[in-house]
């Protein structure tokens, strides 16, 4: 079997043929029409073949072989254009590869094929919001809620939209509504903590984060959770504790420019100028035009100049 793709060509489909034959045999046991009729039905064969291609694509995705996965998913859709699951998997892969417009097109098709599955509708709204389209994101949240009024992720999406619009108090209400249906939701709890911190309520932020942290072993706390905890502690003036958590966050995967900046700021506030400079060097290496890092670097330079001048006077 030859797979056609605009990105790559995959070989090794021998196992697919055997699996298709096995599935056809199983279907024949239950098919009152008869196996001979099934063999003549190209639609059924296409459905089975496309699903096996999707499975191969998913396996490739798990192995980090993105080009192979893209080819399998693309060919699954070509074989069976109405396979909603293939469109979903392909959309997520394209999104991961930052091909966002194409990802949205395939997810829109999946939503259509599924008859408006609420979970897919919410995911589509999340993609719209990530692209800055708050209005369409809100529409998807409303559509999902009309289908399932108690869907936590739909209320969370409403909260995300309100937060994106700067309507923090309304976002809090939407997030709390989401948690009323599902008490443990890291995305929502992190969003709540961030809003509390922006409202100058760091203690409320920290208590929200501590409740979330109880669901993880200490050695497995996610990077974004450690970051928010560090920011809350910094806002409370507990600078050394903030440095400890932000440093842990920086060790959990590739640190963002924002994380490195906040680590440098906490280190400077705790009196560790040397390590603050090192963190800023790393931040500016990632994003040379990062304004807050340049401002903080200027503050450190001014502080150092004042200290030098004071020493020279004596």
N, C-alpha and C positions, 0 to 999 in steps of 0.2 A: 504494500500500500504506500503510495506516495502522498506526502503532505505538502500542500502548497502554502507558502507564507511569504509576505513581503519582507520579513525580517530574517528568517533562517529556514533551513530544511532539516527535518528530523528523520532519522532512520530508526530501525529497530521496532517495527510494528508487528512482528511475528506473533508476539503475545496477545495483541489485540484480536487477531483473527481467531485464535483458539478460544479467547474469552467470549467473543461474540457467538461462536458456535455453541458454547456451553449455555449461554443465556437463551439462545433460540431453542435449545433442547428442553430447558426448564420451562419455558413458556409453552412449548408443545404439550407438556403434561397436563396443563390446565386449560388449554385452548380447545374449546369444543368444535371449532371450525376445522381444525386439523393442521398438521405441520406443513403439509404441502401448500396450503393457502398462505401460511405465514412466510414461506420462502419466496412467494411471488409478490409479497407486499414490501416495496422498496422503502416506504415510510417507516415501517417498524425497524427495518435493518438500519436505516439512517439514524433513528433515535438511539439504538443500542450503540452503534459505532461512535456517534457523537459523544455519548456519555463516557465511553472508554477513553476517548481523546481528552475529555475534561479531566478524568482521573489522572491520566498521564501528565496533564498540565499542572494539576494540583501537586503531584509528586515532585515534578521539576521545580515548582515554586518553593516547596519545603526544602529542597536541596540547594536553593539559591541560584538555580539555573533559569534566570528570568527570560532570556531570549528563547530558550526551549519552551518554557511555559507559555510564552506569548504565542508561539507558533502552534502549539497544541490547542490552545483556546480559540485562536482565530480559525483553525481548520474545523474545530467542533462546531462553531457557529456557521461556517460555510456548509458543513454537512447537514446541519439541522438548525436553520435560522430561528426557529421558534423555541429553542431550548433556553428557558429563562435562567437556569443555573449557570450555563456557560457564559451568558451575557454578564451575570453578576461577577463571576470569577475573573472574566476578562477585564471588566470595569475596575475591579480592585487592583489587578496587576498594573493596568495602565495608570491608575492613580498613584501607585507606588513608584512608578517610573516617571512621575511628574508629567504625564501626558493627559492633562486634566480634562480638556475639552472632549477628547475621544472617550475618556472614562465616563463622563457624564452622559454622552450619547448612548453608550451601551447600557448604563444603568436605567436611563429613561426607557429604553426598549424593554428591559427586564420588568420594570414596573408595569408597563403596558401589557406584557405577556402574562404577568401574574394576576392581572385583574385588580391591581392596586394593593398588593400585599403591604400592610402598614409598616412592617419593619423595613422593607425596601424603600418605601416612600420616605421614611425618616432618614435613611442613609442618603437618599438623593438630596434631601434638604440640607444635610450636613455638608455635602459636596458643594451645593449652591452657596452656602454661607462661607465656606472656605474660599470661594471665589469672590466674595464680597457682595453677593446678591441676597441681601437680607429679606427682601420682599418675597422672593420665590421660596426661600427657606421657610419663612413663616407660613406660606400657603401650604407647603408640604406637611408641616407640623399640624396645621388645622385639619388637613385631609386625613392624616393618620388618626387624630383624636376622634374624628367623626366615625371612623371605623372601629376604634377601640379606645373608649374614654379613659381607660385605666392603663394605658401604655406608658411606662415610665420614660422611655427614650424620647417619646413625642413631647412630653412636658419639658424634658431636659433640653430639647432642641429649641423650644420656645424661650427657655431661659438663656440659651446661647445667643439667640437673636437679640433679646433685650439687652444682654450684656454687650454685644457688638454695637448696639445703638447707644450705649452709654446710659441706659435706663436701669441703673443698678438695683434700685428698690423693687422694680417690677421683676427683674431677673431673680432676685431672692425669692419672691413669691412663687415663681415658676419652678425653681429648683426644689423648694420645699414641697411643692405639689408632687414633683417627680419622686422625691424620697418617701412620700406618704404611701406610694405604691411599691417601692423597692428601697428598703432601708440602707442597703449597702451599694453604692454606686460611686466609684472613685472619681470619675469625671465630674459628677455633680458636686461631690463633697469638696473637691479641689476648687471648683468654681465658686462655691460658697465661701471658702476660706479666702480666696483672692479678693472677693468683694468686701468681706469684713475688713480685710487689711486696708483696702482702698478707702473704706469708710472710717479709718482710724479706730478700728475695733480689734487690735491684735490679739487680745486675750480670747475673744470669741473665735477668731481664726484659729488660734492654737488649739483650743479645745475641740474644734471640728476636725482638725488634722490628727490630733491624738486619738480620736475615736476611729478614724480611718486607719491609722497605723496599727491598731490592735488586730487587724485582719492579716497582718504580714509578720513573718519571723523577722527579728531585728536585722539580720544579715541580708534580707531580701526586700528592704524598703525601696520602692521605686524612686528614680531620680527626681521626678517632678514633685513627689511628696516631700522628700528631703529638702528640695529647694524652697517650697512654700513654708515648711517648718523653720528653715533658716531665716527667711524673710520676716516671719512673725516674731521670732526671737530678736532679730535686729531692730525691729520696730519697738520692742519692749526694752531696748537698751542692754540686752544680754548678749553683748558682742562676741565674747569668747565662745559661748554656746552656739551662736550663729555660725561662727567660723568652723567649728567642728562639724556641724551638719552640712554646711555648704561644701566643705572639703570632701565629705563622704559622697555628696551628690556628684561632685566632679569626677569621682572615681567610678561611678556607675554608668559606664558608656561614655560616648563622646560628649564633653561638656559644651553647652551652647555659649555664644558670646555673652548673653545676658547672665548666665550662671557665673561665668568667670568674672564679669564686672561686679556682681553682687558679692562674690567671694573677696575680691580685692577691696571693696568698700568696707566690708565687715573686718577684714584684716587691718585696714588703716584705722578704723575706729577702735580696735583693740590694741593699737600701738605697734603693730607688726608691719612697718613700712617696707621692709625688704621683700617679704612675701607678697605684699600688696602690689609692688612693682612687677614681680614675676607674673602674677595673675593677669595684670593689665597687658603685659607683653604678649601673653597667650591670647587674650581677648582681641587685641588689635592685629595679631597675626591672622586671626580668622576673619575679622571684619575691620579693615584699616580705617574706614570712615565712621566707626561707631562713636557718635557724639558723646554719650555719657562717659565712656572710657577715656576719651581725650580730656574731658573736663576734670575727671578725677586725677588723671596724670598731671594736669596743670596744678591742681591743689597740692599734690605731693611735692612737685617741684618748688612751689612757692614756700611750702613748709620747710623744705630742705634749705632753701636760700635764707630764710629767716633764722634758722638754727645756725647756719654757717656765719651769718653776719653777727649774731649774738656772741659766738665763740671768738670771732676776730676782735670784737670790742674789748673782750677781757684778755 
